[in-house]
Amino acid sequence: MKPSASKVYLELDKCLVVESWGGGKGHTGKNMFAYNADDKHWHGMFADNQGRVHVFEGDVAEGSAEFYGPSRNESGNTFLNRIELKRISDYKVEHGANWNMEFRGEYSRKRP
């Protein structure tokens, strides 16, 4: 099985954070985050190659971020989707949630 991998980079004069990821088994996607100076909130969108799109709003503090937004399951029922990101060190970030956990990951930066 091919391991999961992601690349995080800045675009639009460093106003947009983009993550391009591959989850293994052919599942790929892009996540985008930007701060809106008008409403003073961060916004995010996840899209994948399986036709899923999730739109989030959130807040970022030193060493952590939390995003939330509505999603639908395969039955069409709406539920609140929540994402937490926490800095573990200069080279590691933990991605997960403390509700019904669907995904938990630890991201490690490639060392130069």
C-alpha positions in Angstrom: 0.0 0.0 0.0 1.3 3.5 -0.9 1.7 5.7 2.2 -0.3 8.9 2.5 1.5 12.1 1.6 0.8 15.8 1.4 2.4 19.0 0.3 1.5 22.3 2.0 2.3 25.6 0.3 1.2 29.2 0.1 -0.4 31.0 -2.9 -1.9 34.4 -3.7 0.8 36.4 -2.0 0.8 34.1 1.0 -3.0 34.7 1.6 -4.0 31.1 0.8 -2.8 27.9 2.4 -3.1 24.9 0.1 -2.6 21.3 0.9 -2.5 18.8 -1.9 -2.7 15.2 -0.5 -2.8 11.6 -1.5 -4.4 9.2 1.0 -3.1 6.1 -0.7 -5.3 3.7 -2.7 -5.9 6.5 -5.3 -7.7 8.8 -3.0 -6.5 12.4 -3.5 -7.7 15.9 -2.7 -6.9 19.5 -2.0 -7.6 21.6 1.1 -7.6 25.4 1.0 -7.6 27.8 4.0 -7.7 31.6 4.0 -8.4 34.4 6.5 -11.2 36.8 5.6 -10.4 40.3 6.9 -14.1 41.3 6.5 -15.6 38.8 8.9 -12.4 38.1 10.9 -12.6 34.3 10.4 -10.7 31.6 8.7 -12.5 29.7 6.0 -11.6 26.3 4.4 -12.7 24.0 1.7 -11.8 20.3 1.2 -12.4 18.6 -2.2 -11.5 15.1 -3.2 -11.5 13.0 -6.4 -14.5 11.1 -5.1 -16.8 14.1 -5.5 -16.8 15.1 -1.9 -16.7 18.8 -0.9 -16.7 20.2 2.6 -16.8 23.9 3.5 -15.6 25.1 6.9 -15.3 28.2 9.0 -12.9 28.4 12.0 -10.5 30.1 14.3 -6.7 29.9 14.5 -4.7 30.5 17.7 -1.0 30.0 18.4 -0.3 26.3 17.9 -3.8 25.2 17.1 -6.7 25.6 14.7 -10.3 24.5 14.7 -12.7 24.4 11.8 -16.3 23.3 11.6 -19.1 23.1 9.0 -22.0 21.0 7.8 -21.5 17.8 5.8 -23.8 15.1 4.6 -23.4 11.3 4.9 -24.3 8.7 2.3 -28.0 8.7 3.5 -28.2 12.5 2.9 -28.4 13.3 6.6 -26.6 16.5 7.7 -24.1 16.5 10.5 -21.5 18.9 12.0 -18.0 18.2 10.8 -15.2 19.4 13.0 -11.5 19.5 12.5 -8.7 20.2 15.0 -5.1 20.8 14.1 -2.5 21.0 16.9 1.2 21.8 16.6 3.3 19.1 18.4 6.7 20.6 17.5 8.3 22.6 14.7 8.3 19.5 12.6 5.0 17.8 13.6 1.2 18.6 13.5 -1.6 16.4 14.7 -4.8 16.4 12.8 -7.9 14.9 14.4 -11.0 15.4 16.4 -12.5 14.6 19.8 -16.0 13.8 18.8 -16.8 10.8 16.6 -13.4 10.5 15.1 -13.3 9.7 11.4 -9.6 10.5 10.8 -6.6 11.1 12.9 -3.2 11.8 11.4 0.2 13.0 12.4 2.0 15.1 9.8 5.8 15.3 9.9 7.8 17.9 7.9 10.5 16.6 5.7 13.8 17.7 7.3 16.2 19.5 4.9 
